[in-house]
Amino acid sequence: MLYLNALYRYPVKSMTPEPLERALIDTLGIAGDRRWMVVDAATGRFLTQRLLPAMGKIEARWEGWEKLLLRAPGMPDLCVDVPSADDALRGVTVWSDSFQVPDAGVEANRWLSAFLERACQLVYMPEGRARQVDTNYAEIGEKVHFGDGFPLLLIGQGSLEDVSQRVGRSLDVRRFRPNLVIEGSEAFAEDDWKRLRIGTVDFRVAKPCSRCIMTTIDPLTNVRDPDREPLATLKTYREREGAIYFGQNLVPLNCGALSVGMPVEILE
């Protein structure tokens, strides 16, 4: 039997994952997921652990739905208010998407700039300013938060165990930054899934997820693997047309609630 083995949320793009036992699914994926992002202060371009591994040391957690709590080694805790949807708008860029979102304020920007040793700003994604998902893989009106391209990422536990065995050590699933981890399927069975249901929520599989250097960062130590694992091993058997694939990007088709342990039904 297939079931939901784990749920993760990332309040701020590229910061530490938050394990959940229960989550609400809204039009942008897991409620509260990747609604905040750090950008370069001068250009507005998004910043991640690819460039700034220290972002992986920052813990970001929602305080209700009106505040964000930031914690980092050597820094005082900081509580950031959710800005209004049209307040202090600034232009930002995620890959090839450029759009405007509200800035989170001077105090948050100073805190992050001090810790990351780079001039940066914290921005927020109101639902009404969400981006259109690539229409090559989604319908008009299907939106995404600050994620790289899609609302949700699914990893099969069997696939994780397969690559762990090939690498020669157990890999923490969090290095792949999934939202949903599915237990009970064979390795890479999810490659053939098109639609699935968990509880009352249906999802469409949009496309496989291409992987980058972030998968080589150990989420516990925040250190990059000197041998570029598991990316180097994945390249030997999961590369197609120059991209390395692991996991599946999902689009939610309706709203509802998920809980760890729920059965998963493959609809197509």
N, C-alpha and C positions, 0 to 999 in steps of 0.2 A: 504493500500500500504506500502511496505517495503522501507525504505530509509536510507541512511547513515547519522546518527545523529551527529557523532563526529569522529575526527581523532586525534591521538596522536602519537608523536615521542619521543624517549628517546635517545638523542645523546650519553650520557654515561650511560651504564648499571647501573641501580639502583639509578640514580639521578632523579631530578624533571622531570615530563612529560612536553612536549611542545605541546600545542594545535595548530592544523593547520586547515586552511580552505581548503587548497589544498595540495596534496602530489603526488609525482611521485613514482610509484612502479617499482623497478628494480628487478634483479634476487635474491636479498637478502631481499626483502620486501619493506618497506618505505625507500626511499633514505635518507641516513644519520642516520637511526635508529640503535642504539646500535653498532655503529662503534668504540666506545671507551669503555674502561673498566679499572677499578682499580684492581690491584692485590697486594697480599702480596709481599713485596720486597724480602724476603728470599726464599719463596717457589714458587712464581708465581701463586698461587691459587687465583681464583677470589674472590673479596670482594663485599658484598651487604649489604643492610639495615638489612638483617637477623642478621648479626653480628654487623654492624655499623649503627645504626639508623641515625646518623648525616649525612650520605650520602644524606638523603632526604632533607637536608637544602641547598645542593649545586645546583645551577642553571647552566646548561650547554646548550649553544646555538651555533649553527653554525654561523660563520661569512663568508658568501659565502660558498665555498667548500674547502677553503684552510686553514681555521683557526677555532679553537674552543675557545669560550669565557667562562670562569669559573667565577662564582660569589658565595660568601658565606659570612654570617654575620661575621663582624670583620676582613675580609681579603681584600686585594687589588684585583681588577679585574685582571685576568690573561688571556692573549691571547696565545694560543698554536698552533704552526704550525703543519700541517699534515706531519708526517714523510714520507720519501720515503719507498716504499714497502719492500726494502731489507736492510734498515738501522738499525743498533743496534738491531738485532733480539734477543729476549729472549724467553725462554720457559714459557708457561702459561697453566693453567688447568681450564676448566669449567666442573664441575661434573666429568665425566669419560673421557672427551676429553682432550688430551694434544697436543699442537701444538706450532709453533713459529710465533711471530708477532713483529713488530717494537715497540721499546720503544719511548715515546713521549718526553723524554729529562729531564735533571736534574732539570730545573726550575719548571716544572709541578710536578715532583715527590716531591720536597721540599715543594711546596705549599700545596699539598694534605696531605703529611705527617704531616705538621704543623696543619692543620685544623682537621684532623681525629685523631691526636695524636697516630699515628701508622706508622711504616715505610712501605710505599707503593709506587707503581709505576703506571703511566698511560700508557696504551698501545693502539695501533690502529689496526683496522682490514682492510687491503687493500682487495679489492674484490677478488683478485687472491689467497688469503690465507684463504678464508672462509671455514668453516667446512661442511662436508657432514651431511645432516639431517639423523637421524636414519632410516636405510633402511627397518625397520619393518613398517614404515609409509610413506616412500617417495621413489622416484626413484633415481637411481644412477645419480649423477650430480646436484641434487637439494641441494642447499647450505643454510647455516644459518650463521649469524653474531655472536656477542657475546651473543645473547639471550640464555635462558636456553636450548632450543632444537629446536625451530621452528621460521620461519621468521616473523609470524604475529599472533596476538591474537584477536579474535572477542568476544565481549560481546553483548548479547541482552538486550535492555533497559527494556523489559518486565521481564526478569529474574532478573535484578537489582531491579526493583520495587517489585518483589515477595519476595526476601530475605530482602529488606528494611522493608516491611510490617511485616514479621515474626520477625525481630529483634526489631521492634518498633520505628525505626527512619530512616530518609532518609540517605542513604549511598552515598558517593561521588564515582562515578565510577572509579576515578583515583586510589583508593586503590587496584583495581584489575589489574591495569597497562595494559589496552587494547590498541591496535592500532586502531581498528574499533569498533564503537558502532552502532548497528542496531536498528532502531525504527520501530514499527508497527507489530511486531510478538508477539504471546503469550509467556508466560513464558516458557523458555527452549525448544522452538520450534527448536532452533539451534542444539539441540542434534540429530535431525533426518536429518539435512542437510548433503549432500555429496559434492555438487558442487554449487557455486554461481557466479554471475556476477555483477560487479559494473562498470558502464560505459562500457569501452571496455576490462576491466581486468577480467579474470576468476581466480577463486580460488578453490582449493581442500581442503576440511575439512580433516585434517590428523588424529586428535584424540582429545578427551576432555582434558582440561587443569587441572592438579592436583594442588591444592592450598596449600600454606604454611603460616607461621606466618606473612609474610609481609602484608597479607590482613588485619591484625589487626592494622596496623599503619595508623592513620589519616593523609592524605596527607597535610592537612592544618596546623595541630599542630605538626606533627612529633612525636606524643605520641601514644604508644601502648595501646589498650583497655584492662583494667584490667580483663574484663570478656571474653577476647579472641574472641570478636565479630568482624566480622560476621562468623568467622570460626566455633565457637561453634554451631551456629544455622545451618550453612550449613552441619555440621557433622550429624545432626539429619535426614536429608533427601537427602543429595547429596553424601553420602559415599558409595563407592563400593570397596571391597577387600582391605580395609585399606587406601584408598586414597579418598580425598574430591575433587569433580570436580565442576568447575564453569567456563564457557567459552569454546571456541573451538580454537584449534591451526590450522592455515591455511598455505598452501603453494601456492604462486602465480604461475600461469601457463603461464603468459606472462607479458610483461611490459606495462605501460600506466599511465594515470593520474586519480586521484580521487579527487572529491570535495564534501564537506559537502552538503547534500541535494540531492545527486544523488540517483535515484531509484536502488533498489537491486532486482535482479531476482534469484530465486532459480531454478537451472537447474536440480538438482537431489536430 
